[in-house]
Amino acid sequence: MCLFQYDDDPEPEEPEPAGPLYVPVRPGRAEVVVRLFRTPLGARTAVGFTNQERLAATLGAEQPWIRLTESALRAIAEPIGASTLTIDPTLTAPAVTVGAIDSPTTPVLPAPGTAATQAA
């Protein structure tokens, strides 16, 4: 028995290879750079979307992207520590804003009996 592995072979749970993906990028010095993300457990992962609408729904309409095949994305991501590829993720954390960095992580409530609590 001879087994061959092809770059775009689907995983057992995938019905077929992902094909050309919409891959989020960020500006670089003279080119764009593929954005890497983290899984819920903290592992680095490359991300690709099967259509532009899914990318925009998850990362916003202003997110720049390029088209890459699954094998090309893996070839770019693996040498820099992202050995997994996530296709069409739907859950993302909200973007960090400058105001969020300066604000406390838990709300500060006025002390009981103060003017702020009596006005409510």
Steps between C-alpha positions, in 0.01 A plus 500: 500500500634842405374819664559839344452833672415803294528861620129567457364167629203560729509405864279197578219723629524738203304401189752658259802734497424859591635633169589869462438678829447862598786554745509803733816709473649812654725759339872430504795718403483438126237226483216347699548248781269208577324554833533219751249439777475287813266212570295505823779292658768748390660315208598710198286438192473630148148594394330480163145562386317326218337824386538874548166535679608264780825689543314833523241360741772377736774764469318800353457636150820707524723195558748470209545154351682303231413175324718197581457127461490294816842350426654846441357631826635199688842548339509862618366437851679183612857640505388778735327270749142476377463131425120505497265651247154621597250538219190719538528577872188666638591585858741787554576730790406865459776729378704669771448875518726761656233592757468137609867487598463788744169391654474251786397144419218502755244776538543739789170556678430798725493428873152443649342815637689742273330761285559287189301205638224716649437677166431169329 
